[in-house]
Amino acid sequence: MPHKITLAEYAESWLAARSSKRASYQEGIRWAKHLTPLIKNLRPDQVTVVLLKSWLQALRAKGLSNGSIRLCVAILSAMYSDLIEEGLVSVNVIQQLSSKTRAEYLKSSHDPRKVPFLPSPKDAYRVYTWLLEHRGRPVALAYAIGAFAGLRTSEVRALQWSDVDFARGVITVKHSVEQRKGRPTFCNEGLVPPKNGTARVVPIFDILLPLLQAARGSVGLVCPGPEYLDGRLPFLRERTLSEAILDALRALELPEMSYYCSTRHSYASQWVLAGGNIH
């Protein structure tokens, strides 16, 4: 006899149980925005491969990229794995998709070989100098830490002086900034662990050391936002950094690219070109 619980009913408690995971908020958004309109009142055992493929076609018709569709499917697949363990279904229907359908709807079209980057540290230093003159030290230093230490943008924005060890010549990456609007506050001040969940240590190379020393502080954010007051932690906005890098690249007649490409991606590319191990 089939269980009467619907996917929507199961999803409510399933998503709530995952609230401690960093990805849970985005999972809830994707479920509500993209999957809820499709599942209606279906029970888990009523979802077939044919129906699942029609959902993929509907998501594509909404304009979702393969990457976004893949994230939605990943939520369903994880949910079905738990449904199997609880004896509510016997098969993970997502795993029954053909390789042809997976290639059409789930395979990313992103080609990393075509992603732009600054090929020379000298170009990155020119960008830093321009930002220092035209956008101020916090923005310029944020760029330098991303370009010369490889930190993610969210990690740079969260970096505090207590994380910078000048004696050892290292930066300990302990936090990243997470946007908090409309989400549960289980982490203070918008700070969460870095992407991999654990702290890591990165070296302060010679090109970055004097830039950090020139701005050296003892407490607080290394790159504070314009409203850094009263011990609060208002961070630099990502939009501020993105707009600043485009202005700098245009002014210096360098190829236009995103803030991420001009910092972390450029750092990694230069590292590999110099013979470093990407791992």
RAFENPE-V5218 format. One record per run of one state. SS is the DSSP state (H for helix, E for strand, C for the rest). FROM is the first residue (numbers start at 1). TO is the last residue. Records with the same first field share a line. If there is no record, write none. Layout:
# RAFENPE-V5218
SS = FROM-TO  FROM-TO
This chain:
# RAFENPE-V5218
C = 1-5  18-23  40-42  47-48  62-65  86-92  97-98  106-111  115-120  135-136  150-152  159-159  166-169  174-175  178-187  193-199  204-205  215-220  222-223  225-234  236-237  252-258  274-279
E = 6-6  43-43  160-160  164-165  170-173  176-177  191-192  200-203  221-221  224-224  235-235
H = 7-17  24-39  44-46  49-61  66-85  93-96  99-105  112-114  121-134  137-149  153-158  161-163  188-190  206-214  238-251  259-273
